[in-house]
Amino acid sequence: MSAPTMEIGDMIEINRGAYKHWALYIENGEVIHVVTPDGPSRLAFCSVSSSSGSLSCKGTITVEMLKDVAAGNPYKIHNYLDDEFKPRPTDVIMKDVNKMRGRTIPYDLLGNNCEHFVTYLRYGKSKSQQADDVIKVLLLAVVAAVVL
């Protein structure tokens, strides 16, 4: 069985083991995604507010070849919200892609991550099932700790 042909606006789920990275297929083997640095350089992209003490991080919107982003990890087309939301027309998606590429945006794992970014591009709505699942686990742990 051959792999499905990717189309502009397809959400690509890249399995990185402990988490899934998300990118959006744009054309000619390229995807757009949010990049945050790894290791010590990541600290330059995060700051702590002196007034509230909250952590604020940034990500860069980048266009790269899918094979480079996947870096040998398995990936698949996963437009899992198509039953809930209507995908936007490809010309609208590409207009946003062209406006956003190279920009630096606020980034946080639970509220504005790579999955939020690609669902926004595809559907015009920002959603992350992965973040929702983490929040549910954290809430259950808190409830269990309170009950016990």
C-alpha positions as semicolon CSV with decimal commas, in nm:
position;residue;x (nm);y (nm);z (nm)
1;M;0,000;0,000;0,000
2;S;0,146;0,337;-0,097
3;A;0,154;0,638;0,133
4;P;-0,123;0,892;0,081
5;T;-0,033;1,198;-0,124
6;M;0,014;1,505;0,091
7;E;-0,187;1,814;0,008
8;I;-0,147;2,178;0,109
9;G;-0,287;2,215;0,459
10;D;-0,240;1,856;0,573
11;M;-0,140;1,832;0,938
12;I;0,169;1,615;0,982
13;E;0,216;1,437;1,314
14;I;0,581;1,347;1,381
15;N;0,633;1,086;1,651
16;R;0,925;1,192;1,868
17;G;0,872;0,921;2,130
18;A;0,766;1,107;2,445
19;Y;0,570;1,365;2,245
20;K;0,436;1,444;1,899
21;H;0,569;1,736;1,696
22;W;0,329;1,895;1,447
23;A;0,391;2,061;1,112
24;L;0,168;2,168;0,824
25;Y;0,241;2,052;0,469
26;I;0,264;2,345;0,228
27;E;0,406;2,207;-0,099
28;N;0,708;2,055;-0,273
29;G;0,801;1,847;0,032
30;E;0,803;2,153;0,260
31;V;0,625;2,208;0,592
32;I;0,577;2,506;0,819
33;H;0,616;2,457;1,194
34;V;0,716;2,625;1,519
35;V;1,074;2,574;1,632
36;T;1,213;2,626;1,980
37;P;1,583;2,579;2,046
38;D;1,703;2,276;2,239
39;G;1,949;2,274;2,526
40;P;2,116;2,586;2,670
41;S;2,014;2,808;2,376
42;R;1,650;2,752;2,476
43;L;1,705;2,982;2,775
44;A;1,756;3,276;2,539
45;F;1,400;3,220;2,411
46;C;1,245;3,222;2,761
47;S;1,220;3,492;3,024
48;V;1,061;3,532;3,366
49;S;0,839;3,834;3,431
50;S;0,971;4,037;3,725
51;S;0,619;4,152;3,815
52;S;0,423;3,825;3,791
53;G;0,698;3,564;3,801
54;S;0,547;3,389;3,498
55;L;0,761;3,212;3,239
56;S;0,737;3,339;2,882
57;C;0,891;3,156;2,587
58;K;0,913;3,222;2,213
59;G;0,914;3,004;1,907
60;T;1,017;3,078;1,550
61;I;0,790;2,991;1,257
62;T;1,006;2,810;1,005
63;V;0,963;2,651;0,662
64;E;1,177;2,341;0,607
65;M;1,176;2,015;0,416
66;L;0,958;1,754;0,590
67;K;1,236;1,495;0,575
68;D;1,464;1,734;0,769
69;V;1,198;1,815;1,030
70;A;1,115;1,445;1,078
71;A;1,487;1,365;1,112
72;G;1,425;0,991;1,074
73;N;1,124;0,983;1,308
74;P;0,800;0,827;1,180
75;Y;0,533;1,070;1,061
76;K;0,185;1,062;0,914
77;I;-0,092;1,284;0,785
78;H;-0,329;1,331;1,078
79;N;-0,611;1,576;1,007
80;Y;-0,790;1,453;1,319
81;L;-1,023;1,754;1,354
82;D;-1,179;1,735;1,005
83;D;-1,501;1,592;1,153
84;E;-1,523;1,883;1,399
85;F;-1,401;2,179;1,190
86;K;-1,402;2,260;0,819
87;P;-1,052;2,304;0,673
88;R;-0,987;2,650;0,532
89;P;-0,928;2,694;0,157
90;T;-0,566;2,636;0,053
91;D;-0,527;2,995;-0,076
92;V;-0,624;3,127;0,270
93;I;-0,381;2,885;0,438
94;M;-0,098;2,987;0,203
95;K;-0,169;3,357;0,257
96;D;-0,121;3,302;0,633
97;V;0,187;3,085;0,571
98;N;0,347;3,365;0,370
99;K;0,261;3,624;0,637
100;M;0,387;3,410;0,926
101;R;0,708;3,251;0,800
102;G;1,013;3,374;0,989
103;R;0,812;3,542;1,266
104;T;0,877;3,488;1,635
105;I;0,565;3,413;1,839
106;P;0,479;3,344;2,204
107;Y;0,518;2,972;2,280
108;D;0,413;2,751;2,567
109;L;0,359;2,377;2,582
110;L;0,003;2,386;2,712
111;G;-0,142;2,703;2,560
112;N;0,037;2,785;2,235
113;N;0,244;2,498;2,098
114;C;0,321;2,354;1,753
115;E;-0,011;2,166;1,742
116;H;-0,206;2,484;1,827
117;F;-0,019;2,654;1,541
118;V;-0,097;2,396;1,272
119;T;-0,462;2,357;1,374
120;Y;-0,496;2,735;1,350
121;L;-0,351;2,733;0,998
122;R;-0,572;2,443;0,882
123;Y;-0,900;2,532;1,053
124;G;-0,868;2,892;1,174
125;K;-0,906;2,752;1,527
126;S;-0,624;2,679;1,771
127;K;-0,647;2,341;1,947
128;S;-0,407;2,084;2,093
129;Q;-0,531;1,739;2,192
130;Q;-0,184;1,660;2,326
131;A;-0,194;1,963;2,562
132;D;-0,554;1,884;2,663
133;D;-0,447;1,530;2,755
134;V;-0,158;1,659;2,971
135;I;-0,392;1,903;3,149
136;K;-0,640;1,620;3,220
137;V;-0,364;1,402;3,369
138;L;-0,243;1,693;3,585
139;L;-0,596;1,765;3,708
140;L;-0,654;1,397;3,790
141;A;-0,325;1,390;3,984
142;V;-0,428;1,699;4,182
143;V;-0,773;1,552;4,257
144;A;-0,614;1,220;4,361
145;A;-0,369;1,403;4,589
146;V;-0,651;1,601;4,753
147;V;-0,872;1,294;4,800
148;L;-0,590;1,083;4,945
